[in-house]
Amino acid sequence: MKKTLSVILAVIMLVSVCITGAYADDEKLNYLLLGDSIAHGAGVLNSGEACYGRMVANTNGYNYINDSINGQRSNNLLSTLNNSKVINDIKNADIISISIGGNDYLKSNFFKLLFCSFFGYEEPFREIQKNFLDNFSAIIAKIKSANPDALILVQTVYNMRFDFIKPANEIGSKFLNEVFENYLEENPGSYVIVDVASALHGRSDCLAIDTIHPNGKGNIVIAGCVLETLKNEGLGTATEPVILEKPIEQYEFALLPIIKLFEAIN
């Protein structure tokens, strides 16, 4: 009898633990990333485990989903929102981070933009800004329609370049960030701006070897910006990113065989 009772109690305890674990997992907030290569983690080789989105999820204990795609422009992201899997992820998300805009001018006729920037001619940038506004407005509307309760975080577009293309990047990023600010003024509460541009301003040490994407240090800085914003919104307490896997820089991968050879010799 005692043995039977012990078995029953053990089963009850096991079921209790399983149920508690299931509830604990269900209580985790779902954190979704949408957008371009910055959100995807280009700039670090192990982006799946070491990009800023993963760091934010690790720090605050979120469920992590990343539906961003390298090279996306705003019109591409808008089209992506027709994908049933992406829409389902949006419906289930508690927090949605968006990084979009840079490719709208970087993947246009950039040589023309560069030439115009040298002479202060901004009309081509204005045209890109207008098209971006149309796409961005539709993106926010579609996300809101699918999930009106999710907190949307929109990251500003940065420019850390110091070379000859800096003027074009400055104008392009300025016009895109104007869209974010103006839209929010006209639609208060639609989203929260994460000012990545200010945090990375002048931080060439945060650039990957391609001089466009954030490297490991840059991803840590962006993660800190997102975490600070989430803390202000009452969805986290930490602002220092938890790094479970060190970001591997692109150049480290290229030099890895040489590094291994020297390690073997020594």
Summary of the structure (lengths in Angstrom):
residues: 266
radius of gyration: 22.0
end to end distance: 67.3
largest distance: 92.1
contacts: 855
relative contact order: 0.15
helix: 60%
strand: 10%
